[in-house]
Amino acid sequence: MATPNKPIILYDNKLETYGYVSVTSESSGYPKENTYDWRYFTQWTSTSSATQNFIIDMGAATTCDSFAIMNHNLGTRGATLSIGTDTASAFPSVTTIGTNAFTDDNPKYISLTSSNERYYRIQITGGSGAYSCGMFFLGNKYTLPVLPQDGFDPDEQQAYFKVNTAITGHAVGSSVTHTDRMQKLSMRYVSEAQAQTFKDFYEDHASLGKPFFYMPDVTNYSTRIYLMRCPNNYALSMPSEGVYRHLNLECQGIRDVKW
Amino acid sequence: MTYATSVALFSKQVIGYVKMTLDRCSNTFGNAPCTATGTVCHYSYQTCKDKANYVKTTRDYIFQSKNAPLLPIAGVRPYLLSHEYMPTTLNPDAAVTVSPRMEFTFCPDWGDHMPLTPMDHDKGTGFYRTETTGEYWKNLFTRNPNARKRPIYYYEGFPGDTEADLQLKFTGEIHDFHFNPDGTVTVVATDNLKALTNATVPNAISSTNVTTLELDSTSTTINVEDASEFKFLPHDLYCMSDTGSTMAFHHVEKDTASAAQEWSKTSLNRFGDFSYNPLTDLAYTVWASGTSTYLYQFERDGLNTPLSLGATLLSGAGGVAYDMVNNVLYATDGLSVSDLHTVDMATGSSVLVGAMTHNAVRGLAHNPVTDTLYGVTGASGLLVSINVSTGSSTAIGTAINASGTKAFYGLAFDKVDSLFYTISSGTIYSITTTGTGTSIGATSISSATGLDIIPYQESYIKIEDSDALSGNEYLALTKIDTTNNQLTVIRRGLFGSSTYSHGLSKKLLQVAPFCVRSTSASPAGINPAMAAMEILQGWMETDYSEMDRDTWLTEMNDWYPSVRVRRIIEKPIKAATLVNQLRQVMTASIFQGEDGKVTLKAFHPINQHTDTLSSFTSSANILQQPAPEIDANGESQKTQIVVYYDPVNPSDETDKNSDYGRVFVLADADTETDNNFGETFAEVIHHPWIYQEADAKRMARQRLRRFKLPAAKYRVAVDRKDYSVKTGDVVQITAYDFLSASGDPQATNFQVIQKQEFLGDGEAYISLQLMDAKIDRTYGFIGHSGAADWTAATATEKYHAYIGSASDSLGAVMSDGTQGYFIW
């Protein structure tokens, strides 16, 4: 295993802030707005397999270094997704800052060549059949300031099930309700500035109960990208020790999203 | 993977799925015919800005369990937090059924911090209102306050299931919705039979709705204050077919041509058109054999094999129509040249009226509103009117198939919609009264021979008249003219009344006769299963698709073919009361099954040849938790059944002994002796439907057999793998909770009186409330061909009846001393 990487959080979605100028097509009942409403189950769907362009105008030059996608069918369709930027909305000289040819429908994180432009374009091309997607993220990653304490488990989860047992003791069947994915991070000795950045994440997003993408280690667990949220009424906890602060983060999400 | 396959697996992840079908306008805002302007509406009636052009259609809103993998169904929202299911509960001892009810709780979907997407996006950019505030549920129900009474469905399935894979568990209507303090929303749903609770049979007529013109003893119209208070019951289209050697009877949806076979009779073919006579509740058809043609009658429910009434003079089997106005049956030849005949409905003998102008008229129908006979030509589908005095015919409009290359059979007239129907090569056509034919759609019916409209019940009224030279009179209606407030009458002096003259201001009642519609003061009764069906489909207008008619007719034919009830109801009575009374006569249950259809379930002994008896044991089925519960149910004991029947006034709902003409008492003396229980537990039943001693006896006998000893209740939980057991079924339980005198587990038959499927955090099981069925005796069934003699018979064959010795002090015995058979 390579050297551990700090967990990454994607929460400040520029698509939620700026929306789209246009999209090539959208099926009745499956609008483009569904891709940034944080509800992965509401989807955008194209009307055909033709190349689809989502055009974003951020109003002014804006940096973005990360893209994520969830609840899509681009692997099934054999499509390629690319993110491009330009100085004009017509994209006369687009610069591609990230691309991925999909082979499965699992959630996917794409690290972008950091770009500072006003216009962005998400392009889907090359597939067969209509495309659909439940969630896009386009923005900047927030890398947690330090590695979590030892004992951190990137695969932690809890299944809720019950075995039905007959009077005589035989197990006759089991019923599974669901499985929660859970993450509990403890980060010690961070600077005051780093603590304030964490507080911004909490106050601007996590404390509102909004979901976010979470990646425990993009190098060692590259396929692990979870849609998580903090538990109800989750309290911010940043106790101090001398000039340092200690951070705690607890989040949970449903495990069984298409992988 | 099918539901049956998934649920049989050891490990199961059950996912709940709710579908609500709400109203929606099919127009697009501001586009013709919608003339609305300004801020875009939300396509609901409540938010409509051009109600005159609102066009109602529907839209499905779908939800699944929140904590479960997302089903691959477009548009599903994982908002279902929990559901509570108060299932159908049969109470055989109290003779009532409790209708099911479900409550679904959904999580909120706040828009404060996350954008809400518009619900009406499907109208396209610029034609929907952008969603900027509010909350999903509040927005939905604020815009659709009429969501109440709209359909709601509950399904269950497993990860990866498409909607087609899901298993329907409940069908009902939205009864109410609540916004809870914690932000969740609860939707309350009731089953389709809930409507019975408040509805009445017949409908009430205002006491001020009286005659406004005098009528004499021959008048065929009645002028009233408000004709709109009177109603026609639904009329459905039926088709007869003739394939090979099988005659089949099909129900056909008039608007979609969707067809479903109701029954068939083998070894019968070569029939022609048919026509239904609502006054006798019999249908008539003709049957061709060589050069001879015979008149046949049959019941619409296929109860008996069609009966030959006698030979006619017809050449082949052609059109048949019953004229309600003049009580005449008409028929045409089935060959290329048609003559018109009248046919005697008792003997089949026919009289030639005359040659028709048009040939091969293979369908006839009578319009009682205009008292006109119509036909349809076999090759071209041309509507013709027929002179019943001469047989000559006159073309109306244009032929459906001008080239004359098709083969049209049967003609039916729906007086409610003023439309004719005919069929050619399985395709149903409607024809207007001006002769314009339109294809409705293709059916699955091959070789159709006839069509007719059959009402669940005709419309009858009573004129209350106490004048010295007059009296009360029952009449049958053919037309309700709400414009001129006039009722048109086809039969007068029914049910023993006379055709009197009636003065002004005589009160009118709509009446519901459940009997043969004749002039007799003591008309024959009808089958209680058919009476219940008339209430549900006729008076309650339960949609055909919501009735489990196959099971209904099978149960009726198997268990109650000869039971008869009779009642003419004049004062509105709650439909639920009437259905419960009919259910009691049959020792049956009427409830909405898991498939959402209203079904009839007979309680009867198990016939090992045809019935499936599920067997549950302590080792393979009955769960430790929730632990089984036993209720000895002593209060269910009835050692004596007293039935008051043959009411003096069948219209009245009364429990006064003196209001009934006869009483039947059946007691179990042995149970009442001091050596046994030493007490009498009597059940007194006042039954206004029963008029024959045999039916009072049968009901009393079956109730006494079941309840002369207390019928214990047993609540057990089983795994979802045992989901196929249904409410009303009989199951055999072998467990240490029920022992023989020697202390060993005693296999005992129980009836499932409630089935509740639990699905919650960490648990999914089925809770069954059972009641001791008390059908552990050996009941005789008619044996199959080739069965072995008693001494060589297999155990299964012994479930059939064999003849034993005459009854002695020990009862009847077989040749080897085995106890004999009992009659259910």
Interface residues (C-beta under 8 A of the other chain):
Chain A: E16 S28 G29 Y30 P31 E33 N34 Y36 D37 W38 R39 Y40 F41 T42 Q43 T45 N71 Y160 F161 K162 N164 T165 A166 I167 T168 G169 H170 A171 V172 G173 S174 S175 V176 T177 H178 D180 L208 G209 K210 I254 D256 V257 K258
Chain B: F10 S11 K12 Q13 V14 S65 N67 A68 P69 L70 A74 G75 V76 R77 P78 D109 D112 H113 M114 P115 L116 T117 P118 H121 D122 G124 P159 S618 S619 A620 N621 I622 L623 Q624 Q625 P628 A717 D719 R720 K721 A735 Y736 G760 D761 G762 E763 A764 Y765
